[in-house]
Amino acid sequence: MKKERSSPYIWVTWLSKIMAGESQCRWAAWFKSHYKADKIPGDFDLAAWTADHNCLLQRRKKELIAEDFEVYIEDQNSFTLRSQSGIEVSGKADIVAIKGEEAYVEDCKTGNPRNSDHMQVLIYMLALPLCASHCKGKTLEGRIIYKESSVDIPSAKIDKSLRDLFKDTVRMAGGEKELDKVPSWGECRFCDITMADCPERVGEKPTSEDHDLF
């Protein structure tokens, strides 16, 4: 059963997938930002992912400490941005590392690289200096840490076009107007919104048909 939130609440990963063009059904983010609801139990192995992710995070923490960085991890990097209209955007960066004038925000990813990985770190780079005490007044450089590689994201990426995209996406997902649904098997199979709240949900992969076209 769904319950309306007292004010719109948006988690960073809901935004990053839309901003990166990976999510076409923007209604899902709008619904989650306005309602708390039952979720579909998934077959995702959370325990295994948590252990794998923590192993990568701790490895990276040790590397940064060895380089004389002061390292903040996970809950130490939690933040909430509030707009004048009452929309809240919350997130939690895996790592913030600071040494003198050097400051980095890093996110550890154990899966395959995605465009939304970049967008997620960019949002952290934009938001943390505004509301995290250890990041105030600092220009953050970004980095995605994969198991076998890393990707640097320069602070120059935080420009007007990114800020405008972020603002527009927040206003859209947190706005009063309900957004259109774009149901598809490709997205619905990873969505945890139940059919009770989204009757249009696609539950089966489309079947192929034979045609004399080739």
Residue pairs with C-beta under 8 A, 6 or more apart in sequence:
1 37
1 38
2 35
2 36
2 37
2 38
2 197
3 35
3 36
3 37
4 34
4 35
5 33
5 34
5 35
5 36
7 86
7 87
7 88
8 33
8 34
8 86
8 87
8 88
8 173
8 174
8 175
9 33
9 87
9 88
9 90
10 29
10 32
10 33
10 87
10 88
10 89
10 90
10 170
10 173
10 174
11 32
11 89
11 90
11 91
12 89
12 90
12 91
12 120
12 123
12 124
12 127
13 91
13 116
13 120
14 28
14 29
14 32
14 33
14 173
15 29
15 89
15 119
15 123
15 166
15 169
15 170
15 173
16 116
16 117
16 119
16 120
16 123
17 23
17 29
17 116
17 119
18 26
18 29
18 169
18 173
19 116
19 119
19 123
19 165
19 166
19 169
20 114
20 115
20 116
20 118
20 119
21 115
22 114
22 115
22 116
23 29
23 187
24 182
24 184
24 187
25 181
25 182
25 183
25 184
25 187
25 188
25 191
26 172
26 173
26 179
26 180
26 182
27 178
27 179
27 180
27 181
27 182
27 198
28 187
28 191
28 193
28 198
29 173
29 179
30 172
30 173
30 174
30 175
30 178
30 179
31 37
31 193
31 197
31 198
32 193
33 87
33 173
33 174
34 174
35 197
37 193
37 194
37 197
38 194
38 196
39 192
39 193
39 194
40 191
40 192
40 193
40 194
42 192
49 110
52 110
53 108
53 110
56 108
56 110
56 145
56 147
57 73
57 74
57 94
57 95
57 108
60 95
60 106
60 108
60 145
61 71
61 73
61 95
64 71
64 95
64 97
65 71
67 99
68 99
69 97
69 98
69 99
69 102
69 104
70 97
70 98
70 99
71 95
71 96
71 97
72 95
72 96
72 97
72 98
72 134
73 94
73 95
74 92
74 93
74 94
75 92
76 96
76 134
77 92
77 93
77 94
77 95
77 96
77 105
77 124
77 128
77 132
78 90
78 91
78 92
79 90
79 91
79 92
79 127
79 128
79 131
79 132
80 88
80 89
80 90
80 131
81 88
81 89
81 90
81 127
81 130
81 131
82 88
82 89
83 89
83 170
83 174
85 171
85 174
87 170
87 171
87 174
89 127
89 170
91 123
91 124
91 127
93 105
93 106
93 107
93 121
93 124
93 128
94 106
94 107
94 108
94 145
95 104
95 105
95 106
95 107
95 108
95 145
96 103
96 104
96 105
96 106
96 128
96 132
96 134
96 135
96 140
97 103
97 104
97 106
98 104
98 134
98 138
102 141
103 135
103 138
103 139
103 140
103 141
104 140
104 141
104 142
104 143
105 121
105 124
105 125
105 128
105 135
105 140
105 141
105 142
105 143
106 121
106 142
106 143
106 144
106 145
107 117
107 120
107 121
107 124
107 143
107 144
107 145
108 145
109 117
109 144
109 145
109 146
110 146
110 147
113 144
113 146
113 151
117 144
117 151
118 144
118 151
118 153
121 142
121 143
121 144
121 153
122 142
122 153
122 157
122 158
122 162
123 166
124 140
124 142
125 140
125 141
125 142
125 153
125 155
125 157
125 158
126 158
126 162
126 163
126 166
128 135
128 140
129 135
129 136
129 137
129 138
129 139
129 140
130 136
139 155
140 155
141 152
141 153
141 154
141 155
142 152
142 153
142 154
142 155
142 157
143 150
143 151
143 152
143 153
144 150
144 151
144 153
172 179
173 179
181 198
181 200
183 198
183 200
183 201
183 202
184 202
185 202
185 204
185 205
185 206
188 201
188 202
188 203
189 202
189 205
191 198
191 201
193 201
194 201
195 201
195 203
